[in-house]
Amino acid sequence: MSAAPATVRRILVLIALATSTTVFLAVIPGHRGWFDVGVYYGTVHHWADTGTIYDYVRPGTAYGFTYPPFAAFCMLPMLLLGWHPAIAVSVVLGAVATGLLLWWLVDPVARRRGWNRWYAFSIAACLVALLNPVRDTFSFGQVNLLLVALVLADWRLADSRYARWAGIGIGLAAALKLTPALFIGYLLLTRRRTALVATAVALVATGVGWLAAPRASGTFWTAALWDTDRVGAFGYISNQSLQGAIARLGPELPGRALWLASSLVVLGIWAYRVRRAARAGDRLAGYALTGLACCLVSPITWVHHLVWLLPALAVLGDAALRTTDRLRRARLLATGWTLYAVLVSGVVWLFRADTPGPLALIGGNAYLLITLGLLIGMPIRRRPPAAPRPAPVREPVPATSGVPG
């Protein structure tokens, strides 16, 4: 087949897929009206007017700003924007972060498989746009994709000539939101020197937030951080964390004790699997496992936080393509596509927190079960052994004639 018909076929496929994706995103229920952008926007204007951050509540709701002061400091440019430009900037930043993530995760696979790289990237972009966590991140105007991009930037830097900068992304992510601080634990667990860089950056950034808003920093670290009423009810169906599942099981349960116990079990599984990934040389798997653990042990993991599953889905797909065992490949691909379909479906929204029965127990916690299943069963890829270096060629030693000169 000549190049021209193949190119035309690719263009037609992309037009059809992009059109279908656009229609799906337009008609699917659950548009969030950029709610979180409204919280950020209102918070920075309230800060500019009153000098306080954590007493702001978005009008008509019970929700206020829940991130550290450094995050509010980074959002101060919103003071220069109107409401609609602020939404536009949120969408653009999310799109850039998504593009970087797809390029980092998909392009190496496309190059190794000999695929057309832009064609693979474009198909992946449509598929990712359909995921419920990604849809919600854009629709809420959330910062999750930016955090994932900051963390994975360190993964990309670690094996490059810019390795000395690795750790900055994780440090910034941990200062913007506390959950990614587990990635510093990952670096320590795998004995990476970048743990020092990440820790230093997180502390410096937190210090910047303290200098910019000393009173608000005191409020955050002593009161707002521990006020769970600010973030919403644990049992709300969108909370796909261990704590959320426990809260939905019943208020009579010792929720905090069960959450601590289950979190310790999850962290034990995470530590074991991360060490295995480190021994196998699969650094992306280590990052993916850490993102999964973050979602599970965090007291609140809204559906839009589950963009941390993207690296794990990429590892699962790549492991399926790498294996030469046909049965294993079919099993991994079937698993991956099934998980993808569930994450697109938004099935958790069909159940209320108080819906009884085993179907509700499974359906209402479907995303949590996927996250836990990936933590336990996500394949770890072995780095292919380095090719042996050719033996040096020795120049023959000229024979002497034995005749004295």
N, C-alpha and C positions, 0 to 999 in steps of 0.2 A: 504493500500500500504506500502510495507516495505521501510526502509530507503535507501537501495542501489539503487533501480530503481528511486526513487525520486531524489537522488543525481546525477545519470547519466543524468536524464532528465534536471536538472538544468545546468549541465556542457554543454550539447548539446545546450541548449537555449543561454547560455552565449557565446559559441563559434560562433554560428550563428549571434548573435547580435553584438559581437565585430568585426567579419569579415565585416558585413554590414556597421558598423560605420567607420571602417578603409577605406573601398572602397569609401564610401561617402566623407570622408574628403580628400581622395587623388584626386578625380575627380572633386569635386565641384569647380567652378571658384571663384576667389577672394583671392588667396594666396598673402599675403602682403610682403613676402620676409624679415621679421624681420626688417621692416623699423625703428621702434622706438628704437630697440636695437642699430641700427646704429647711431641714434641721441645720445643716451646715451653714447655709446662707443666713438664716435667722440668728444663729449663734455668733458669727463673726460681727454682724451688725450690732447685736446686743452687747458684745464685748467692747466694741468701739464706743458705744453710747454710755455704758454703765461701768466698764472696767471689770465685769464679772462674766463668767462663762457658764457655770453649772447650775445657775438658778434660772436659765432660760428653758422654757417649755414651748414647743411649737403650738400656736393657738389652736384650740379645739381638740388637742390630744394630751396625753400624759408623757410624751416622749421629749427628751432633751439630748444634749450632747453627751456621749458616753466615752469618747476617746481621751487620751492624755492631752495636756495643754500643747505639746509640741505639734499635734495634729491640727489644732485650732490655729496655731502660729503659721503652719504651712498653707492654711486656707484663707489667710488674710487678703490675698489678691482678689477674693470675691467682693471686697469692698469697692473695687473699681468697676464691677460689672453690674448690669441690670439682671433681673430674674431670668429672662430668656437667654441672654448670653451665658449666664452661669450654667444653665442646662446644657447649652451647646458645648461649652468647654468640658463638662462632665462626660458627655457622649464621645467627644473627640479623644479625650484622655483614655477612656475605656477602650475605644477602638484601637488606639495606638498600642496599648498594653496587650490587647488580644492579638494584634498582628505580630508583635514581638514574640509572644508565647508560642503562637503557631509556627512562626519561622524557626524558632529554636527547637521545637518538638517534632515538627513534621519534615523540615528540610533535610536533616541528616538521614532520615528513613528514605525519602525520595531519592536522594543522591545515591545511597547504597543500593536501592532497588532499580536504579536507572529510569525512574519515572520522570515525566516532564514536571519540573519543580513548581512552576507557577500554576499549573493545572492541579497538582496535588494540594498546593496551598489554598487555592480558591475553593476546592471541594471541601477541604477541612474547615475553612471559614464558615461555609454554609451549615455544615453539620454542627459546629460548635455554637453557632448563633441560635440553634433550635433548643439547646439544653436549658432546662428550667432554671438552674442556678445562674447561668449567663444571662438569660432573659431578665430575671429579677434584678441582677446586678445593674444592668443598664436602665431598667424601668424605675428602680429606686434611686438611681444615681449614686450607687455605692462605690467604695474605694477598693473592693476586694481584688479585682483584677490587677490594679496597680501594685498591691502588696505581693501578689503571686509573681508578678513580673520583677519586682525588686529582689525577691528571694532567688528566683531562677537566674537572674543576672549574675549572681555569685557563682552558681553552678557553671555557667558559661565562661566566666572569667577564670575559674580555678585552674583550667588546663590551657590557658592562653598566655601570650606574652604579657598580658596585663594582670597576671595572677596576684601581684602585690595589692591590687585594689579589691580583691575578693574579700567579702565580709562586710563591706560598706552597705550593700543592699539589705542584708539580713539585719544589720544594726539599725538602719533607718526604718525598716518594716516593724521591728520590735518597739521602736520609740513611737511610731504612729499608732500602733495597736498592740496590746500586750500578748495576744495569742501567738504571733510568730516568734516570740522569744524562745519557744521550744526548739527552733532551728539552731539557736546558740547551744542548746543542750545536745543537738545532733552533732555539731562541730566538735564539742568536747568529747562526746562518746566515741567519735571516730578519730580523735586525736589530731584534729586539723588546727594548724596555727592560726587560721583565719578566725577561730573563736575569739582570740584576743582582739583582733580588729573589730569584729562584730560587737563585742562587749564594749569596747572603747567608744565606738560610734554611737551605740545606743545610750551610753551614759552621757556623752557630750550633747547629743540631740535632746535628751531629757533635761539636761542642764540649760540648754537654750530655751526650752519651754518654760523652765522655772524662772529664768531671768526675764522672759517676756511677760509672764503672768504669775508672779510669786504668790499672790493671794489665791488665785484659781488653782495653782499647783498644790498648795496646802489643802484646799478643799477636795481636790481629786484624790490625792493619795491617802487622805484620812477619812473621807466620808463618801464621795461620789462613787469611788471604785467599788465600795462594798454595798452600795444601795442597789439591790437587784430590782427594785420597783421601777427604776429608770429605764431598764431595757425591755421589760415586758414579762409576761407570765411564763414560767418554766414549762408549763404543760401545753402551751399553744402549739398547734400542730406543725407550725413552721420550724419549731426548735428540734432539729434532728441530731441532738447530742445525747449522750448517755443520761445526762440530767433530765433532758426533755422526756425521754422514754420512761424513766423512773417516775416522773411527775404524772405522766398520763396513766401509769399503772394503778395509781390510787393515792390519795392524800394521807391515808393511814400508814403508809410505808415510811420507814426511817430514811427519808430521801437523801439527806446529806451524807449519812453513813454509807448507804448503798452507792452513792455517787463516788465517794472517796475510794471505796473498796474496788468498784469496777474500773475506776480510772487507774488505780495502781496495777490491776491486771492488764489493762490495755497498754500502759507504759512499759510493763515487763515484756509483752509481746513485741511492742515497737522496738525496744532496745535490742532484743534478740535478733529480730529481722534486719535492723539497721546494721548490726555487726556482721551479719551474713552478707549483706549487700556490699559492705566495705571490703570484706575478704574476697568477694567475687569481682571487685573493681567496678560495680554498677553504681556510680555516684548518683545518677538520676533517680534510681530506685530508692536510694536513701532519702533524697529530698521528697519524693512522692510519699513514702511511708510516714515521714514527719508531718507532711500536710494532712494526711489522713488522721494521724494521732491528734493533731491540733483540733480537728473538727470533733473528734469523739470526746475528748476530755474537757473541752471548753464548756462552761455551764450553759452558755447560749450559743447555738450554731444554727442561725436562720438558714433557710434554703439557699439564699444568695451567697452565704459563706462557702457553700460547697463547690465553688470554682476551684478550691484546693484539690479536687479530685481530678482535674485535667491532667497533671503529670502522671498520675497512676493509670488513667485510661490510655495515655500514650505509651507507657511501659507495657501494658497488657497487649495492646495492638502490635507493638514492635516485637514482643516475645513470640506472638503467634506467627509473624512473618519470618522470623529467624529460624524457627525450628524446622528440621527436615522430616520429622515424624508427622505423617499426614493426619493420623488420628488426633494427635495432640494439637496440631494446628487447627483442625476443624473444631475441636472442643474449646480452644481458647478464643477463636473467632466467634463462635456461637455465644460464649459467655460475654465477650465484649459487646456484641451487638444487642444482647438481651439487656445488659446493664444500661447501655446507651438509650434503648427504647424506654426503659422505666424512668430514666432521668429526664427524658424529653416529655414524658406523658404528664408530669405533674400529679401523679396518682395520689400523693399524700394529701392533696387539697380536697379529695373526695371524702375525707373522714374528719370528724370533729374530735377534739381531745377526749370527750366522754363517750364516744361511740363504743358499745360493747362488742365482744365476740372476737374469735381468733382472726377473722379476716381483717378487722379493723386493727388488730395488734400488728399484723404483718404489713397491711397497706399503709397504715398511719405512720409506721416507722420504716418505710421502704428505703428511704435514702440513708438512714442510719445503718440498716442492715447491709446495704451495698458498701458503705464506708468500712464497716467492720469486716465484711467479707474480703475486701481488697487488702486491708491491713494484714489479714491472716494468709490469704492465698495469692496475692499478686506475685507473678513470676519475677524471679531475680535472674538477670541475664549475666552470663559469664563473659568477661572480656576475652576476646580471642588472644591466644598466646602470641607474643611478639615473634616476628620472623627471625630466625637465627642469623646473626651477622656472618657474612662470608669470611672465611679464613683469609688472612693477609697473604698475598702472593709474594713469595720470597724470590729475590733475584738470584740466579745461579752464581755460585762462586767460581770464578775462572780458575781452571787447573794451572798449576805451575809446572814448568818444564823440568824442574829439578837440576838445571844446568846453572852453576854459579855465574853471576854476572861479572 
